[in-house]
Amino acid sequence: MPLQKIAKQIVSLADRHASTPVLITPPYLSFRPRFFIELTRELLTHTNRGIRVDWHRGMPSALTLLSDQVAAFQARAINRALLQSGLASTVMGSPIKRKHSSKLTSDLSADETPPPDAQAFPDHQNASVQITAAIARPGGPTRDLVIGLADARQELPPWTTAIWLGSSPQEIQRLRAA
């Protein structure tokens, strides 16, 4: 499915159908930070809202601790990539501080404002990925556009609509039966 079609479907589900769109992938599939950069850019051509990806991690298993640590590392990498591409001006709600070499520092100060290169988009068009135990309900056209991200084995709340990526119909049925 082309990225433009996914972006249009996400905005339509959120704005016209009052549903939180959720990108569903097989357990073995993960996206590189570049995917989130391109998806965010495409979404910003269709909406003037901030974009938040709720990465749903509410799946109990023996490997939960390890997989949650890997997911946290991936979420930080994605947020850094969004920041460096100019699609985010904050990291998890805190304005960032940059050195003159434009490398990120570990100092986060709520009193400092990011430099102009970190504000390629206004604050209402800020993008981030966060790990959550639940996917948020749709918030309406004045709030952030929330997109869920989950793997095929996870149960979704009734206010969500699945957008299946990287799976055939046969694989979806097999994963759900397991």
Beta strands, then each sheet from edge to edge (+ up, - down):
strand 1: 20-25
strand 2: 51-56
strand 3: 90-91
strand 4: 94-98
strand 5: 104-108
strand 6: 127-132
strand 7: 145-151
strand 8: 160-164
sheet 1: 6+ 2+ 7+ 1+ 8+
sheet 2: 3+ 4- 5+
end
